[in-house]
Amino acid sequence: MQVGERIVTLERLFLQREGVDRSWDTLPDRYFEEPMESGHFKGEKIDRDAFNRMLDEYYRFHGWDVATGAPQAESLRDLGLDQVLQGEALL
């Protein structure tokens, strides 16, 4: 499990280096504005506030900053990624 968590966190660090932040972690507006046309959820839309609350929960689960989506120092230490905190060339 920890290996998987390290992978997800390293991916996030690489994306962050390239300018990806919380604003990228969303869906197209039409999913929030246009009702589903068919299927079990026909007529339903995704609630934007509920989506953002789930995103907050996802970030907390991973130990990332809720405002930015950046992995927090404590999480990096817990995953043995201290090199990143010391500025070594992982990224």
Biopython code that builds the backbone (N, CA, C, O; Angstrom):
import numpy as np
from Bio.PDB.StructureBuilder import StructureBuilder

atoms = [
    (1, "MET", "N", (0.824, -1.184, 0.000)),
    (1, "MET", "CA", (0.000, 0.000, 0.000)),
    (1, "MET", "C", (0.874, 1.256, 0.000)),
    (1, "MET", "O", (0.574, 2.236, -0.682)),
    (2, "GLN", "N", (1.965, 1.209, 0.781)),
    (2, "GLN", "CA", (2.822, 2.389, 0.849)),
    (2, "GLN", "C", (3.509, 2.664, -0.496)),
    (2, "GLN", "O", (3.704, 3.819, -0.873)),
    (3, "VAL", "N", (3.866, 1.621, -1.198)),
    (3, "VAL", "CA", (4.488, 1.810, -2.514)),
    (3, "VAL", "C", (3.508, 2.536, -3.441)),
    (3, "VAL", "O", (3.897, 3.460, -4.155)),
    (4, "GLY", "N", (2.262, 2.126, -3.430)),
    (4, "GLY", "CA", (1.249, 2.790, -4.245)),
    (4, "GLY", "C", (1.069, 4.243, -3.847)),
    (4, "GLY", "O", (0.933, 5.116, -4.703)),
    (5, "GLU", "N", (1.067, 4.501, -2.544)),
    (5, "GLU", "CA", (0.928, 5.878, -2.061)),
    (5, "GLU", "C", (2.127, 6.728, -2.472)),
    (5, "GLU", "O", (1.977, 7.900, -2.816)),
    (6, "ARG", "N", (3.310, 6.134, -2.434)),
    (6, "ARG", "CA", (4.504, 6.870, -2.893)),
    (6, "ARG", "C", (4.378, 7.224, -4.376)),
    (6, "ARG", "O", (4.727, 8.331, -4.786)),
    (7, "ILE", "N", (3.884, 6.290, -5.169)),
    (7, "ILE", "CA", (3.730, 6.527, -6.611)),
    (7, "ILE", "C", (2.759, 7.682, -6.859)),
    (7, "ILE", "O", (3.058, 8.599, -7.624)),
    (8, "VAL", "N", (1.595, 7.632, -6.206)),
    (8, "VAL", "CA", (0.591, 8.686, -6.394)),
    (8, "VAL", "C", (1.151, 10.041, -5.963)),
    (8, "VAL", "O", (0.920, 11.052, -6.627)),
    (9, "THR", "N", (1.878, 10.059, -4.866)),
    (9, "THR", "CA", (2.438, 11.316, -4.360)),
    (9, "THR", "C", (3.538, 11.839, -5.280)),
    (9, "THR", "O", (3.611, 13.042, -5.535)),
    (10, "LEU", "N", (4.386, 10.957, -5.775)),
    (10, "LEU", "CA", (5.428, 11.396, -6.716)),
    (10, "LEU", "C", (4.813, 11.918, -8.012)),
    (10, "LEU", "O", (5.279, 12.910, -8.571)),
    (11, "GLU", "N", (3.770, 11.245, -8.482)),
    (11, "GLU", "CA", (3.073, 11.746, -9.674)),
    (11, "GLU", "C", (2.541, 13.152, -9.422)),
    (11, "GLU", "O", (2.642, 14.029, -10.281)),
    (12, "ARG", "N", (1.977, 13.357, -8.240)),
    (12, "ARG", "CA", (1.436, 14.675, -7.908)),
    (12, "ARG", "C", (2.546, 15.725, -7.871)),
    (12, "ARG", "O", (2.353, 16.853, -8.324)),
    (13, "LEU", "N", (3.698, 15.353, -7.336)),
    (13, "LEU", "CA", (4.830, 16.283, -7.295)),
    (13, "LEU", "C", (5.300, 16.654, -8.696)),
    (13, "LEU", "O", (5.597, 17.818, -8.962)),
    (14, "PHE", "N", (5.368, 15.683, -9.582)),
    (14, "PHE", "CA", (5.754, 15.966, -10.971)),
    (14, "PHE", "C", (4.745, 16.902, -11.626)),
    (14, "PHE", "O", (5.126, 17.860, -12.299)),
    (15, "LEU", "N", (3.455, 16.625, -11.430)),
    (15, "LEU", "CA", (2.416, 17.474, -12.001)),
    (15, "LEU", "C", (2.473, 18.885, -11.423)),
    (15, "LEU", "O", (2.302, 19.872, -12.138)),
    (16, "GLN", "N", (2.715, 18.959, -10.126)),
    (16, "GLN", "CA", (2.822, 20.264, -9.466)),
    (16, "GLN", "C", (3.983, 21.068, -10.054)),
    (16, "GLN", "O", (3.867, 22.276, -10.262)),
    (17, "ARG", "N", (5.083, 20.402, -10.315)),
    (17, "ARG", "CA", (6.234, 21.067, -10.927)),
    (17, "ARG", "C", (5.859, 21.669, -12.278)),
    (17, "ARG", "O", (6.400, 22.702, -12.672)),
    (18, "GLU", "N", (4.933, 21.023, -12.987)),
    (18, "GLU", "CA", (4.515, 21.487, -14.306)),
    (18, "GLU", "C", (3.354, 22.479, -14.250)),
    (18, "GLU", "O", (2.824, 22.875, -15.288)),
    (19, "GLY", "N", (2.962, 22.878, -13.050)),
    (19, "GLY", "CA", (1.941, 23.909, -12.900)),
    (19, "GLY", "C", (0.543, 23.419, -12.608)),
    (19, "GLY", "O", (-0.390, 24.221, -12.547)),
    (20, "VAL", "N", (0.375, 22.119, -12.427)),
    (20, "VAL", "CA", (-0.942, 21.577, -12.120)),
    (20, "VAL", "C", (-1.239, 21.828, -10.639)),
    (20, "VAL", "O", (-0.412, 21.550, -9.770)),
    (21, "ASP", "N", (-2.429, 22.356, -10.370)),
    (21, "ASP", "CA", (-2.848, 22.585, -8.997)),
    (21, "ASP", "C", (-4.304, 22.150, -8.833)),
    (21, "ASP", "O", (-4.865, 21.496, -9.713)),
    (22, "ARG", "N", (-4.898, 22.507, -7.730)),
    (22, "ARG", "CA", (-6.262, 22.071, -7.437)),
    (22, "ARG", "C", (-7.241, 22.451, -8.546)),
    (22, "ARG", "O", (-8.184, 21.708, -8.816)),
    (23, "SER", "N", (-7.029, 23.588, -9.184)),
    (23, "SER", "CA", (-7.971, 24.031, -10.210)),
    (23, "SER", "C", (-8.076, 23.039, -11.371)),
    (23, "SER", "O", (-9.065, 23.047, -12.104)),
    (24, "TRP", "N", (-7.076, 22.199, -11.539)),
    (24, "TRP", "CA", (-7.090, 21.188, -12.608)),
    (24, "TRP", "C", (-7.883, 19.944, -12.203)),
    (24, "TRP", "O", (-8.287, 19.162, -13.064)),
    (25, "ASP", "N", (-8.104, 19.759, -10.921)),
    (25, "ASP", "CA", (-8.769, 18.554, -10.415)),
    (25, "ASP", "C", (-10.282, 18.737, -10.397)),
    (25, "ASP", "O", (-10.898, 18.844, -9.337)),
    (26, "THR", "N", (-10.851, 18.771, -11.564)),
    (26, "THR", "CA", (-12.292, 18.964, -11.677)),
    (26, "THR", "C", (-12.807, 18.252, -12.917)),
    (26, "THR", "O", (-12.065, 17.544, -13.598)),
    (27, "LEU", "N", (-14.064, 18.446, -13.193)),
    (27, "LEU", "CA", (-14.704, 17.874, -14.361)),
    (27, "LEU", "C", (-15.129, 19.010, -15.289)),
    (27, "LEU", "O", (-15.186, 20.164, -14.863)),
    (28, "PRO", "N", (-15.425, 18.704, -16.540)),
    (28, "PRO", "CA", (-15.972, 19.738, -17.427)),
    (28, "PRO", "C", (-17.274, 20.311, -16.845)),
    (28, "PRO", "O", (-18.044, 19.593, -16.207)),
    (29, "ASP", "N", (-17.506, 21.593, -17.069)),
    (29, "ASP", "CA", (-18.693, 22.260, -16.524)),
    (29, "ASP", "C", (-19.988, 21.541, -16.856)),
    (29, "ASP", "O", (-20.927, 21.548, -16.060)),
    (30, "ARG", "N", (-20.044, 20.921, -18.028)),
    (30, "ARG", "CA", (-21.308, 20.288, -18.437)),
    (30, "ARG", "C", (-21.746, 19.187, -17.468)),
    (30, "ARG", "O", (-22.942, 18.921, -17.354)),
    (31, "TYR", "N", (-20.811, 18.543, -16.768)),
    (31, "TYR", "CA", (-21.186, 17.505, -15.806)),
    (31, "TYR", "C", (-21.917, 18.100, -14.604)),
    (31, "TYR", "O", (-22.716, 17.423, -13.957)),
    (32, "PHE", "N", (-21.639, 19.369, -14.313)),
    (32, "PHE", "CA", (-22.296, 20.053, -13.207)),
    (32, "PHE", "C", (-23.567, 20.780, -13.654)),
    (32, "PHE", "O", (-24.445, 21.056, -12.836)),
    (33, "GLU", "N", (-23.666, 21.084, -14.933)),
    (33, "GLU", "CA", (-24.747, 21.935, -15.424)),
    (33, "GLU", "C", (-25.812, 21.197, -16.235)),
    (33, "GLU", "O", (-26.981, 21.582, -16.196)),
    (34, "GLU", "N", (-25.441, 20.155, -16.961)),
    (34, "GLU", "CA", (-26.386, 19.447, -17.828)),
    (34, "GLU", "C", (-26.786, 18.112, -17.195)),
    (34, "GLU", "O", (-25.924, 17.328, -16.797)),
    (35, "PRO", "N", (-28.081, 17.858, -17.103)),
    (35, "PRO", "CA", (-28.521, 16.577, -16.537)),
    (35, "PRO", "C", (-28.121, 15.397, -17.437)),
    (35, "PRO", "O", (-28.014, 15.532, -18.656)),
    (36, "MET", "N", (-27.905, 14.253, -16.808)),
    (36, "MET", "CA", (-27.620, 13.032, -17.552)),
    (36, "MET", "C", (-28.806, 12.724, -18.468)),
    (36, "MET", "O", (-29.960, 12.923, -18.086)),
    (37, "GLU", "N", (-28.520, 12.247, -19.657)),
    (37, "GLU", "CA", (-29.576, 12.010, -20.641)),
    (37, "GLU", "C", (-30.171, 10.611, -20.563)),
    (37, "GLU", "O", (-31.286, 10.388, -21.035)),
    (38, "SER", "N", (-29.447, 9.672, -19.979)),
    (38, "SER", "CA", (-29.954, 8.301, -19.918)),
    (38, "SER", "C", (-29.320, 7.578, -18.737)),
    (38, "SER", "O", (-28.471, 8.122, -18.031)),
    (39, "GLY", "N", (-29.748, 6.362, -18.548)),
    (39, "GLY", "CA", (-29.175, 5.526, -17.497)),
    (39, "GLY", "C", (-29.858, 5.700, -16.156)),
    (39, "GLY", "O", (-30.865, 6.397, -16.036)),
    (40, "HIS", "N", (-29.296, 5.058, -15.161)),
    (40, "HIS", "CA", (-29.863, 5.052, -13.814)),
    (40, "HIS", "C", (-29.968, 6.462, -13.233)),
    (40, "HIS", "O", (-30.883, 6.746, -12.460)),
    (41, "PHE", "N", (-29.056, 7.331, -13.595)),
    (41, "PHE", "CA", (-29.033, 8.687, -13.048)),
    (41, "PHE", "C", (-29.596, 9.724, -14.019)),
    (41, "PHE", "O", (-29.249, 10.903, -13.949)),
    (42, "LYS", "N", (-30.455, 9.283, -14.914)),
    (42, "LYS", "CA", (-31.075, 10.180, -15.896)),
    (42, "LYS", "C", (-31.717, 11.374, -15.177)),
    (42, "LYS", "O", (-32.450, 11.215, -14.200)),
    (43, "GLY", "N", (-31.417, 12.576, -15.693)),
    (43, "GLY", "CA", (-31.961, 13.798, -15.120)),
    (43, "GLY", "C", (-31.142, 14.390, -13.985)),
    (43, "GLY", "O", (-31.423, 15.498, -13.529)),
    (44, "GLU", "N", (-30.128, 13.656, -13.524)),
    (44, "GLU", "CA", (-29.295, 14.125, -12.419)),
    (44, "GLU", "C", (-28.066, 14.873, -12.934)),
    (44, "GLU", "O", (-27.595, 14.631, -14.045)),
    (45, "LYS", "N", (-27.561, 15.781, -12.108)),
    (45, "LYS", "CA", (-26.299, 16.480, -12.356)),
    (45, "LYS", "C", (-25.391, 16.233, -11.165)),
    (45, "LYS", "O", (-25.858, 15.872, -10.085)),
    (46, "ILE", "N", (-24.099, 16.426, -11.359)),
    (46, "ILE", "CA", (-23.161, 16.324, -10.240)),
    (46, "ILE", "C", (-23.199, 17.637, -9.479)),
    (46, "ILE", "O", (-23.091, 18.712, -10.069)),
    (47, "ASP", "N", (-23.352, 17.544, -8.182)),
    (47, "ASP", "CA", (-23.369, 18.731, -7.331)),
    (47, "ASP", "C", (-21.931, 19.234, -7.141)),
    (47, "ASP", "O", (-21.086, 18.519, -6.603)),
    (48, "ARG", "N", (-21.662, 20.459, -7.582)),
    (48, "ARG", "CA", (-20.304, 21.011, -7.535)),
    (48, "ARG", "C", (-19.778, 21.103, -6.100)),
    (48, "ARG", "O", (-18.610, 20.807, -5.851)),
    (49, "ASP", "N", (-20.625, 21.509, -5.164)),
    (49, "ASP", "CA", (-20.180, 21.609, -3.767)),
    (49, "ASP", "C", (-19.835, 20.239, -3.192)),
    (49, "ASP", "O", (-18.838, 20.091, -2.484)),
    (50, "ALA", "N", (-20.656, 19.244, -3.494)),
    (50, "ALA", "CA", (-20.376, 17.886, -3.024)),
    (50, "ALA", "C", (-19.087, 17.372, -3.657)),
    (50, "ALA", "O", (-18.286, 16.716, -2.991)),
    (51, "PHE", "N", (-18.887, 17.665, -4.929)),
    (51, "PHE", "CA", (-17.656, 17.257, -5.611)),
    (51, "PHE", "C", (-16.440, 17.863, -4.914)),
    (51, "PHE", "O", (-15.451, 17.170, -4.677)),
    (52, "ASN", "N", (-16.509, 19.154, -4.587)),
    (52, "ASN", "CA", (-15.393, 19.819, -3.926)),
    (52, "ASN", "C", (-15.146, 19.278, -2.516)),
    (52, "ASN", "O", (-14.001, 19.198, -2.073)),
    (53, "ARG", "N", (-16.222, 18.905, -1.811)),
    (53, "ARG", "CA", (-16.045, 18.289, -0.491)),
    (53, "ARG", "C", (-15.347, 16.933, -0.614)),
    (53, "ARG", "O", (-14.495, 16.594, 0.207)),
    (54, "MET", "N", (-15.706, 16.165, -1.637)),
    (54, "MET", "CA", (-15.045, 14.876, -1.859)),
    (54, "MET", "C", (-13.576, 15.070, -2.238)),
    (54, "MET", "O", (-12.717, 14.288, -1.833)),
    (55, "LEU", "N", (-13.296, 16.117, -3.017)),
    (55, "LEU", "CA", (-11.912, 16.413, -3.377)),
    (55, "LEU", "C", (-11.105, 16.780, -2.130)),
    (55, "LEU", "O", (-9.961, 16.350, -1.981)),
    (56, "ASP", "N", (-11.702, 17.577, -1.232)),
    (56, "ASP", "CA", (-11.046, 17.897, 0.044)),
    (56, "ASP", "C", (-10.714, 16.621, 0.802)),
    (56, "ASP", "O", (-9.610, 16.463, 1.322)),
    (57, "GLU", "N", (-11.680, 15.714, 0.860)),
    (57, "GLU", "CA", (-11.490, 14.448, 1.572)),
    (57, "GLU", "C", (-10.371, 13.618, 0.931)),
    (57, "GLU", "O", (-9.559, 13.018, 1.635)),
    (58, "TYR", "N", (-10.332, 13.588, -0.392)),
    (58, "TYR", "CA", (-9.291, 12.863, -1.123)),
    (58, "TYR", "C", (-7.915, 13.444, -0.792)),
    (58, "TYR", "O", (-6.967, 12.700, -0.539)),
    (59, "TYR", "N", (-7.811, 14.764, -0.796)),
    (59, "TYR", "CA", (-6.532, 15.414, -0.460)),
    (59, "TYR", "C", (-6.120, 15.086, 0.976)),
    (59, "TYR", "O", (-4.962, 14.753, 1.230)),
    (60, "ARG", "N", (-7.063, 15.180, 1.911)),
    (60, "ARG", "CA", (-6.733, 14.864, 3.314)),
    (60, "ARG", "C", (-6.278, 13.413, 3.447)),
    (60, "ARG", "O", (-5.322, 13.124, 4.168)),
    (61, "PHE", "N", (-6.949, 12.512, 2.763)),
    (61, "PHE", "CA", (-6.589, 11.094, 2.800)),
    (61, "PHE", "C", (-5.134, 10.893, 2.379)),
    (61, "PHE", "O", (-4.419, 10.089, 2.977)),
    (62, "HIS", "N", (-4.696, 11.620, 1.355)),
    (62, "HIS", "CA", (-3.328, 11.499, 0.853)),
    (62, "HIS", "C", (-2.322, 12.350, 1.621)),
    (62, "HIS", "O", (-1.115, 12.212, 1.419)),
    (63, "GLY", "N", (-2.805, 13.227, 2.500)),
    (63, "GLY", "CA", (-1.903, 14.099, 3.235)),
    (63, "GLY", "C", (-1.422, 15.273, 2.393)),
    (63, "GLY", "O", (-0.287, 15.730, 2.522)),
    (64, "TRP", "N", (-2.309, 15.746, 1.533)),
    (64, "TRP", "CA", (-1.999, 16.883, 0.671)),
    (64, "TRP", "C", (-2.733, 18.110, 1.187)),
    (64, "TRP", "O", (-3.752, 17.994, 1.869)),
    (65, "ASP", "N", (-2.219, 19.268, 0.865)),
    (65, "ASP", "CA", (-2.837, 20.517, 1.254)),
    (65, "ASP", "C", (-4.194, 20.656, 0.565)),
    (65, "ASP", "O", (-4.287, 20.516, -0.655)),
    (66, "VAL", "N", (-5.229, 20.925, 1.327)),
    (66, "VAL", "CA", (-6.585, 20.990, 0.777)),
    (66, "VAL", "C", (-6.747, 22.182, -0.167)),
    (66, "VAL", "O", (-7.485, 22.099, -1.149)),
    (67, "ALA", "N", (-6.071, 23.273, 0.119)),
    (67, "ALA", "CA", (-6.219, 24.477, -0.713)),
    (67, "ALA", "C", (-5.511, 24.361, -2.057)),
    (67, "ALA", "O", (-5.988, 24.890, -3.062)),
    (68, "THR", "N", (-4.370, 23.666, -2.076)),
    (68, "THR", "CA", (-3.549, 23.649, -3.295)),
    (68, "THR", "C", (-3.416, 22.272, -3.938)),
    (68, "THR", "O", (-3.152, 22.165, -5.136)),
    (69, "GLY", "N", (-3.597, 21.228, -3.149)),
    (69, "GLY", "CA", (-3.381, 19.878, -3.661)),
    (69, "GLY", "C", (-1.925, 19.445, -3.586)),
    (69, "GLY", "O", (-1.569, 18.379, -4.088)),
    (70, "ALA", "N", (-1.081, 20.257, -2.965)),
    (70, "ALA", "CA", (0.345, 19.936, -2.856)),
    (70, "ALA", "C", (0.587, 18.964, -1.696)),
    (70, "ALA", "O", (0.031, 19.152, -0.614)),
    (71, "PRO", "N", (1.403, 17.934, -1.906)),
    (71, "PRO", "CA", (1.751, 17.033, -0.806)),
    (71, "PRO", "C", (2.425, 17.802, 0.329)),
    (71, "PRO", "O", (3.313, 18.622, 0.092)),
    (72, "GLN", "N", (2.000, 17.534, 1.553)),
    (72, "GLN", "CA", (2.550, 18.221, 2.714)),
    (72, "GLN", "C", (3.838, 17.542, 3.184)),
    (72, "GLN", "O", (4.050, 16.350, 2.961)),
    (73, "ALA", "N", (4.681, 18.322, 3.831)),
    (73, "ALA", "CA", (5.995, 17.842, 4.275)),
    (73, "ALA", "C", (5.884, 16.589, 5.138)),
    (73, "ALA", "O", (6.659, 15.649, 4.962)),
    (74, "GLU", "N", (4.942, 16.563, 6.056)),
    (74, "GLU", "CA", (4.790, 15.397, 6.932)),
    (74, "GLU", "C", (4.489, 14.136, 6.134)),
    (74, "GLU", "O", (5.008, 13.064, 6.444)),
    (75, "SER", "N", (3.658, 14.258, 5.116)),
    (75, "SER", "CA", (3.331, 13.105, 4.274)),
    (75, "SER", "C", (4.556, 12.622, 3.509)),
    (75, "SER", "O", (4.769, 11.418, 3.368)),
    (76, "LEU", "N", (5.358, 13.556, 3.015)),
    (76, "LEU", "CA", (6.579, 13.181, 2.297)),
    (76, "LEU", "C", (7.537, 12.436, 3.223)),
    (76, "LEU", "O", (8.142, 11.438, 2.830)),
    (77, "ARG", "N", (7.670, 12.926, 4.451)),
    (77, "ARG", "CA", (8.541, 12.233, 5.426)),
    (77, "ARG", "C", (8.005, 10.833, 5.723)),
    (77, "ARG", "O", (8.764, 9.864, 5.756)),
    (78, "ASP", "N", (6.689, 10.734, 5.938)),
    (78, "ASP", "CA", (6.087, 9.430, 6.252)),
    (78, "ASP", "C", (6.293, 8.422, 5.129)),
    (78, "ASP", "O", (6.379, 7.220, 5.380)),
    (79, "LEU", "N", (6.371, 8.903, 3.897)),
    (79, "LEU", "CA", (6.550, 8.024, 2.744)),
    (79, "LEU", "C", (8.024, 7.795, 2.397)),
    (79, "LEU", "O", (8.338, 7.117, 1.419)),
    (80, "GLY", "N", (8.917, 8.359, 3.196)),
    (80, "GLY", "CA", (10.344, 8.184, 2.935)),
    (80, "GLY", "C", (10.828, 9.010, 1.758)),
    (80, "GLY", "O", (11.798, 8.643, 1.095)),
    (81, "LEU", "N", (10.164, 10.111, 1.497)),
    (81, "LEU", "CA", (10.540, 10.979, 0.378)),
    (81, "LEU", "C", (11.208, 12.253, 0.886)),
    (81, "LEU", "O", (10.968, 13.346, 0.372)),
    (82, "ASP", "N", (12.042, 12.090, 1.897)),
    (82, "ASP", "CA", (12.740, 13.222, 2.508)),
    (82, "ASP", "C", (13.612, 13.971, 1.493)),
    (82, "ASP", "O", (13.851, 15.168, 1.649)),
    (83, "GLN", "N", (14.093, 13.263, 0.442)),
    (83, "GLN", "CA", (14.935, 13.897, -0.565)),
    (83, "GLN", "C", (14.231, 15.094, -1.185)),
    (83, "GLN", "O", (14.868, 16.098, -1.502)),
    (84, "VAL", "N", (12.923, 14.989, -1.357)),
    (84, "VAL", "CA", (12.157, 16.068, -1.970)),
    (84, "VAL", "C", (12.172, 17.292, -1.063)),
    (84, "VAL", "O", (12.285, 18.424, -1.534)),
    (85, "LEU", "N", (12.057, 17.057, 0.238)),
    (85, "LEU", "CA", (12.065, 18.166, 1.193)),
    (85, "LEU", "C", (13.430, 18.855, 1.217)),
    (85, "LEU", "O", (13.520, 20.061, 1.446)),
    (86, "GLN", "N", (14.480, 18.089, 0.982)),
    (86, "GLN", "CA", (15.838, 18.627, 1.017)),
    (86, "GLN", "C", (16.240, 19.243, -0.315)),
    (86, "GLN", "O", (17.362, 19.726, -0.468)),
    (87, "GLY", "N", (15.329, 19.227, -1.272)),
    (87, "GLY", "CA", (15.597, 19.852, -2.561)),
    (87, "GLY", "C", (16.483, 19.039, -3.485)),
    (87, "GLY", "O", (17.012, 19.573, -4.459)),
    (88, "GLU", "N", (16.654, 17.754, -3.196)),
    (88, "GLU", "CA", (17.476, 16.919, -4.069)),
    (88, "GLU", "C", (16.750, 16.684, -5.390)),
    (88, "GLU", "O", (15.528, 16.818, -5.461)),
    (89, "ALA", "N", (17.478, 16.344, -6.406)),
    (89, "ALA", "CA", (16.964, 16.266, -7.788)),
    (89, "ALA", "C", (16.103, 15.039, -8.036)),
    (89, "ALA", "O", (16.462, 14.182, -8.843)),
    (90, "LEU", "N", (14.980, 14.948, -7.354)),
    (90, "LEU", "CA", (14.000, 13.919, -7.689)),
    (90, "LEU", "C", (13.093, 14.423, -8.791)),
    (90, "LEU", "O", (12.594, 13.660, -9.618)),
    (91, "LEU", "N", (12.894, 15.726, -8.778)),
    (91, "LEU", "CA", (12.010, 16.319, -9.763)),
    (91, "LEU", "C", (12.858, 16.944, -10.818)),
    (91, "LEU", "O", (12.333, 17.517, -11.772)),
]
sb = StructureBuilder()
sb.init_structure("model")
sb.init_model(0)
sb.init_chain("A")
sb.init_seg("    ")
for serial, (resi, resn, name, xyz) in enumerate(atoms, 1):
    if name == "N":
        sb.init_residue(resn, " ", resi, " ")
    sb.init_atom(name, np.array(xyz, "f"), 0.0, 1.0, " ", f" {name:<3s}", serial, name[0])
structure = sb.get_structure()
